């Protein structure tokens, strides 16, 4: 019985952990950063390059709109 109660407490603690969202929890959106995107004028086919003035990361968009989410945490970024 004690093992069941301890297991239940651990499961609840993990489910309510604030770090879970940063680790890719279910249903969580990536954190937004205060990026200030500006179009660089460079394009690759239909993709337009945008550069963030805050973190310096480059991102591309095919829709003509600047990215919404910061790309600095992606692999291979600055």
N, CA, C and O of each residue as an XYZ file, in Angstrom:
312
protein
N       0.832     -1.193      0.000
C       0.000      0.000      0.000
C       0.874      1.254      0.000
O       0.579      2.224     -0.699
N       1.946      1.228      0.784
C       2.839      2.383      0.851
C       3.513      2.630     -0.499
O       3.691      3.778     -0.907
N       3.881      1.567     -1.179
C       4.510      1.709     -2.497
C       3.539      2.334     -3.490
O       3.948      3.141     -4.326
N       2.271      1.979     -3.414
C       1.263      2.550     -4.302
C       1.115      4.053     -4.057
O       1.045      4.832     -5.007
N       1.069      4.456     -2.801
C       0.929      5.869     -2.450
C       2.164      6.647     -2.919
O       2.032      7.739     -3.473
N       3.354      6.098     -2.702
C       4.571      6.782     -3.151
C       4.610      6.903     -4.671
O       5.002      7.948     -5.192
N       4.216      5.868     -5.383
C       4.178      5.919     -6.841
C       3.187      6.971     -7.316
O       3.465      7.688     -8.277
N       2.061      7.074     -6.674
C       1.056      8.067     -7.027
C       1.577      9.484     -6.793
O       1.343     10.373     -7.612
N       2.276      9.696     -5.688
C       2.853     11.010     -5.391
C       3.892     11.392     -6.455
O       3.928     12.541     -6.897
N       4.723     10.453     -6.861
C       5.743     10.725     -7.885
C       5.084     11.071     -9.218
O       5.514     12.009     -9.889
N       4.066     10.342     -9.604
C       3.372     10.602    -10.862
C       2.743     11.995    -10.860
O       2.836     12.721    -11.850
N       2.110     12.364     -9.761
C       1.486     13.684     -9.661
C       2.556     14.776     -9.684
O       2.363     15.809    -10.327
N       3.667     14.568     -9.000
C       4.742     15.563     -8.978
C       5.332     15.780    -10.367
O       5.606     16.916    -10.754
N       5.527     14.710    -11.112
C       6.061     14.832    -12.475
C       5.055     15.537    -13.373
O       5.442     16.374    -14.188
N       3.793     15.219    -13.241
C       2.758     15.819    -14.084
C       2.612     17.313    -13.825
O       2.297     18.065    -14.747
N       2.832     17.755    -12.605
C       2.677     19.166    -12.254
C       3.981     19.948    -12.280
O       3.999     21.128    -11.929
N       5.061     19.318    -12.686
C       6.357     19.970    -12.701
C       6.382     21.143    -13.681
O       5.986     20.977    -14.835
N       6.838     22.326    -13.252
C       6.899     23.482    -14.159
C       7.932     23.296    -15.262
O       7.813     23.941    -16.304
N       8.924     22.458    -15.085
C       9.946     22.217    -16.100
C       9.420     21.357    -17.238
O      10.046     21.295    -18.296
N       8.306     20.705    -17.050
C       7.782     19.784    -18.058
C       7.492     20.492    -19.375
O       7.708     19.910    -20.438
N       7.006     21.740    -19.334
C       6.711     22.490    -20.550
C       7.952     22.781    -21.363
O       7.898     22.769    -22.593
N       9.067     23.042    -20.709
C      10.313     23.335    -21.415
C      10.942     22.078    -21.984
O      11.758     22.155    -22.902
N      10.577     20.935    -21.457
C      11.166     19.678    -21.901
C      10.326     19.025    -22.999
O      10.589     17.883    -23.373
N       9.330     19.725    -23.515
C       8.524     19.156    -24.587
C       7.313     18.402    -24.083
O       6.969     17.347    -24.616
N       6.662     18.934    -23.059
C       5.477     18.289    -22.526
C       4.358     18.253    -23.551
O       4.359     19.023    -24.511
N       3.431     17.382    -23.350
C       2.331     17.194    -24.287
C       1.460     18.446    -24.307
O       1.062     18.948    -23.256
N       1.166     18.951    -25.510
C       0.276     20.092    -25.651
C       0.911     21.440    -25.364
O       0.212     22.453    -25.363
N       2.187     21.483    -25.126
C       2.849     22.748    -24.822
C       3.403     23.355    -26.098
O       3.956     22.646    -26.938
N       3.258     24.665    -26.245
C       3.828     25.373    -27.385
C       5.235     25.828    -27.020
O       5.524     26.046    -25.843
N       6.110     25.975    -28.004
C       7.448     26.491    -27.719
C       7.368     27.913    -27.160
O       6.483     28.689    -27.521
N       8.284     28.229    -26.297
C       8.279     29.554    -25.685
C       8.556     30.622    -26.721
O       9.423     30.458    -27.579
N       7.817     31.716    -26.639
C       8.053     32.840    -27.535
C       9.088     33.752    -26.903
O       9.133     33.905    -25.682
N       9.900     34.341    -27.720
C      10.896     35.293    -27.261
C      10.585     36.624    -27.918
O       9.899     36.670    -28.939
N      11.075     37.683    -27.351
C      10.824     39.014    -27.892
C      11.727     39.286    -29.088
O      12.516     40.231    -29.073
N      11.611     38.460    -30.122
C      12.415     38.651    -31.324
C      11.866     39.816    -32.133
O      10.656     40.037    -32.199
N      12.770     40.543    -32.737
C      12.414     41.648    -33.616
C      12.920     41.301    -35.001
O      14.073     41.574    -35.334
N      12.054     40.694    -35.814
C      12.433     40.188    -37.124
C      12.438     41.309    -38.145
O      11.537     42.149    -38.171
N      13.470     41.313    -38.992
C      13.520     42.241    -40.111
C      13.953     41.477    -41.354
O      14.810     40.595    -41.294
N      13.348     41.830    -42.475
C      13.654     41.165    -43.732
C      15.036     41.605    -44.203
O      15.347     42.796    -44.209
N      15.864     40.635    -44.599
C      17.234     40.953    -45.020
C      17.332     41.282    -46.502
O      18.317     41.871    -46.945
N      16.319     40.907    -47.265
C      16.364     41.124    -48.703
C      16.918     39.925    -49.455
O      16.823     39.864    -50.681
N      17.486     38.987    -48.745
C      17.990     37.762    -49.371
C      16.836     36.784    -49.521
O      15.994     36.654    -48.632
N      16.809     36.110    -50.639
C      15.787     35.093    -50.818
C      16.397     33.881    -51.492
O      17.388     33.978    -52.216
N      15.788     32.753    -51.241
C      16.219     31.492    -51.815
C      14.980     30.865    -52.444
O      14.244     30.133    -51.783
N      14.755     31.152    -53.713
C      13.525     30.693    -54.342
C      12.358     31.473    -53.800
O      12.326     32.699    -53.906
N      11.407     30.790    -53.227
C      10.237     31.482    -52.668
C      10.396     31.816    -51.192
O       9.507     32.426    -50.597
N      11.511     31.427    -50.598
C      11.735     31.691    -49.180
C      12.443     33.027    -48.987
O      13.419     33.324    -49.676
N      11.953     33.825    -48.056
C      12.540     35.124    -47.736
C      13.250     35.002    -46.393
O      12.716     34.412    -45.454
N      14.454     35.559    -46.305
C      15.233     35.479    -45.069
C      14.875     36.629    -44.141
O      14.742     37.777    -44.565
N      14.725     36.297    -42.876
C      14.500     37.278    -41.812
C      15.603     37.094    -40.783
O      16.036     35.968    -40.536
N      16.064     38.187    -40.180
C      17.081     38.114    -39.139
C      16.542     38.819    -37.898
O      15.946     39.893    -37.984
N      16.765     38.189    -36.739
C      16.309     38.755    -35.464
C      17.336     39.750    -34.942
O      18.522     39.433    -34.843
N      16.881     40.947    -34.611
C      17.775     41.967    -34.077
C      18.155     41.676    -32.629
O      19.185     42.156    -32.155
N      17.339     40.895    -31.919
C      17.597     40.607    -30.504
C      18.610     39.484    -30.311
O      19.519     39.611    -29.491
N      18.466     38.372    -31.064
C      19.353     37.226    -30.835
C      20.222     36.890    -32.043
O      21.108     36.042    -31.929
N      20.001     37.524    -33.201
C      20.862     37.350    -34.357
C      20.605     36.113    -35.196
O      21.382     35.823    -36.107
N      19.548     35.380    -34.920
C      19.260     34.141    -35.645
C      18.563     34.473    -36.962
O      17.737     35.384    -37.026
N      18.905     33.725    -38.010
C      18.242     33.872    -39.300
C      17.153     32.815    -39.418
O      17.315     31.687    -38.953
N      16.040     33.191    -40.045
C      14.934     32.265    -40.291
C      14.349     32.593    -41.654
O      14.517     33.699    -42.168
N      13.670     31.630    -42.223
C      13.101     31.797    -43.557
C      11.594     31.595    -43.511
O      11.082     30.815    -42.709
N      10.893     32.309    -44.383
C       9.443     32.199    -44.446
C       9.002     32.193    -45.905
O       9.528     32.940    -46.730
N       8.043     31.350    -46.204
C       7.483     31.294    -47.550
C       6.150     32.030    -47.617
O       5.586     32.192    -48.699
N       5.643     32.474    -46.474
C       4.335     33.117    -46.432
C       4.413     34.628    -46.590
O       3.395     35.278    -46.828
N       5.604     35.191    -46.462
C       5.748     36.641    -46.529
C       5.610     37.310    -45.170
O       5.793     38.522    -45.054
N       5.290     36.533    -44.143
C       5.185     37.061    -42.779
C       6.417     36.653    -41.995
O       6.974     35.579    -42.221
N       6.841     37.501    -41.080
C       7.987     37.190    -40.225
C       7.644     36.025    -39.302
O       6.473     35.825    -38.980
N       8.645     35.252    -38.869
C       8.389     34.154    -37.933
C       7.795     34.666    -36.618
O       7.988     35.822    -36.242
N       7.081     33.795    -35.942
C       6.457     34.151    -34.660
C       7.305     33.647    -33.502
O       7.422     34.323    -32.479
N       7.895     32.474    -33.649
C       8.629     31.825    -32.572
C      10.124     31.978    -32.801
O      10.599     31.856    -33.930
N      10.861     32.244    -31.737
C      12.313     32.371    -31.803
C      12.931     31.045    -32.236
O      12.528     29.980    -31.768
N      13.894     31.118    -33.117
C      14.543     29.924    -33.652
C      15.911     29.669    -33.029
O      16.625     28.774    -33.482
N      16.293     30.422    -32.011
C      17.643     30.309    -31.445
C      17.887     28.980    -30.728
O      19.039     28.600    -30.520
N      16.832     28.274    -30.350
C      17.030     27.007    -29.647
C      17.063     25.807    -30.604
O      17.169     24.665    -30.157
N      16.973     26.060    -31.913
C      17.034     24.969    -32.879
C      18.474     24.561    -33.128
O      19.384     25.374    -32.972
N      18.690     23.313    -33.513
C      20.031     22.811    -33.803
C      20.632     23.586    -34.976
O      19.957     23.838    -35.974
N      21.894     23.956    -34.846
C      22.599     24.626    -35.929
C      22.392     26.128    -35.958
O      22.900     26.792    -36.862
N      21.661     26.690    -34.997
C      21.468     28.141    -34.987
C      22.619     28.803    -34.273
O      23.423     28.140    -33.618
N      22.698     30.119    -34.401
C      23.792     30.897    -33.811
C      23.705     30.865    -32.311
O      24.539     31.462    -31.631
